[in-house]
């Protein structure tokens, strides 16, 4: 089947973004990590023909093991890329703080937008107690997901907002600006009191968004040293940027092919159970996290505060690259890595199920491509607008996609479900 190219989708999106944001983004700056959805020209073969194994009573772990190992390599490469992109973003932010001006500010903003693209694809690796969201039952310690991408956030907990110029940690001189104080105050009494991660950095770079035609309009002058509380704001931005890099470096290390890493344990677990977790992750990201939490909630409320990346007006990017991450897993591709994809396994086991999944992935891609950007303008549109109807179609497509993954469980002989946190 032929599907709309993600490159074409984002050529359009980033052209819009360049006009509304900083004039620096362009479609040519994108480095997408997957080709458009299509059958592989040369299918890779597993050591054992799974169709034969299924006819003899079901797939055994040995037949699934090569696909688990290929998946683990894909995860590692995606986290490695994400860590590298955040490192580049950190360099752009450091350059901005060294010489605050409109140009370096715009470059830091664009580095944030670029770095988000690889991270969003890693969200296809959530929801099965991997290192990103593991909870230690004995200590209660959680994985770093809450520090990395917590949302929605109460921006007034970090810095000044409209109508309250002295709000937030940055303007509370009784509180030291240190990593310890930032972490100690993170989501303590309210989950919206977020102090770290992508959206804290986003708010610091863009400020609140009251611009009907683009993102927030924070001035670079908020980061000129020795003015008001600017030194505290500068320190805060540096600290949370470094924390984000540290957390992503941790995830990269946990998926590294080495003794003692989470990956070493992951590939040794029962492959049938593991494959069930992989597709439960994809189904949950589709139907719960994307369709419900990130799209339907905002559409129902019409409130920009419910928009995922509201300060930078890049919420549409979130939808596209989350969906791309799901495609990556099914096809076994990321960047220059062309691994052993589940697509070729399912195509041999049950061509009808494979075609259903391919069709669902393609429909999701097309539906998301049709969502107007920036997303806050959709939220502000009338209840019966065409723009809202297009979002409703994307919600349905994501739910159908999740259902296709659940149905796949019976083909593979594994348990696939849609989780709700």
Buried (B, 14 or more C-beta within 10 A) or exposed (E): EEBBBBBEBBBBBBEBBBEBBBEBBEBEEBEBBBBBBBEBEEBBEBEBEBBEBBEEEEBBBEBBBBBBBBBBBBBBBBBBBBBBBBBEBBBBBBBBBEEBEEBBBBBBBBBBBBBBBBBBBBBBBBBBEBBBBBEEEEEEEEBBBBBBBBBBBBBBBBBBBEEEEEBBBBBBEEBEBEBEBBBEBBBEEEBBBBBBBBBBBBBBBBBBBEBEEBBBEBEBEBBBEEEBBBBBBBBBBBBBBBBBBBBBBBBBBBBBEEEEBBBBEBBEEEBBEBBBBBBBBBBBBBBBBBBBBBBBBBBEEBBBBBBBBBBBBBBBBBBBBBBBBBBBBBBBBBBEBBBBBBBBBBBBBBEEBBEBBBBBBBBBBBBBBBBBBBBBBBBEBEEEBEBBEBBEBBBBBBBBBBBBBBBBBEBBBBBBBBBEE
